[in-house]
């Protein structure tokens, strides 16, 4: 009887030892891991896609989804928390700036000047 109990206990311990208890199963949203949705205008899609692809190659735990959309849809997605980042090809109007500043989502607005 003791032999059977010992055998059952040993089998149970061996089966539990095979479980992936210490696997890295964190799905946090840090700067180098997690999910990020980026909206951009169709003219900026290729550039944005390659930036996202390069970032994901450097940080395999990160997944960036690039969505091509109009500037208005991108701003709406930013206001409704559907994305974290947008790339548009124009300055924001004063009304759009005011709406973004009034939302709790607004953190900063960076304007890039690219000359050829």
N, C-alpha and C positions, 0 to 999 in steps of 0.2 A: 504494500500500500504506500509506504514512504517513497519507494522507488517511482511509482506512478506520479505522486505529487511533485517530486523533484523534477521528473521529466516534463511535466506540464508547466511547471514554473520556469524551467530553463527554456522551453520552447516559447513561452510568452515573452520572456526577456529578450530573446534573440529576434523575435518578430518586431517588437517595439524598438529595438536598436537600429532596425533598418529604415525607420521613418526619417524623413528629411527635417528633423526638428531645428537644426541650425542653419537652414537655408536662408538666403537673403530674400525675404519676402516683403520688404518694406516698399510701399508705393507712395512715398511722400512727394511733395512738390517743392523741392529745393531748387536752387539755380542750376544744378547739374543732373537732376533726375526728376521724373514725373512727367506730367502732360502739359503741353503748351499749345494753344490754338492761336494762329497768327492769320489775320485777314489782310489782304493786300489787293491793290488794283491789278487788273489783268496785265497791264504793261510792266508791272514790277514782279509778276509771279515767278518768272524764271530766276531772277536774282534772289528773291526771297527763298525759293525752293532750294537753291544751291547753298545758301547760307545755313538753312535748317539742316540740310543733308550733311554738311561739314560739321556742324555742331553735334549732331547725333553720332557721327563717326568718332568724335572725340569723347563723348559721354554716352555710352551705350544704354545707360539707365534712363536717358531722356527720350521722350517721343514728342516731336513737333509736327503738328498738322497745319499745313498751309492751305488757306481757302482763298481763291480768286473771287473778288466781288467788287461792286462799285464802291466809291468813296462813301456814299450815303449809307449803304448797307454795312460797311466796315465801322462807321461811326455808331450806327445803331447797335451793332454787335458789342462794341466797347461799352456803350451805355447800359446795355442789358446784361453785362457780365458773361457774354457768350465767348469772349476772347480776352486775352491779356495785352495784346500788342497789335497795332495796325501800321501799315505802310501805305500812305496815300501820296499822290503826286501834286498836291497843292497845299496852300496855307489854309488853316481853319478860319472860318468867318468869325466875327465877334460874337454872333449868336451861338455858334457851335462851341466856342471857347467858354462862354458863360454857362451853357448847359453842362459841359464836362466838369467845370470847376464846381458847380453846384452839386454834382453827384459825388457820392462818397468814394467812388472808384477813381476819381482824378488824383494822380500822384505828380506827374510831371509831363511836360510837353516839350519834346526836343525837335527842333527844326534843323534839318540838314541841308546845306547848300552844296550841290554837286555841280561842278563846272567841267566843261570838256575842253 
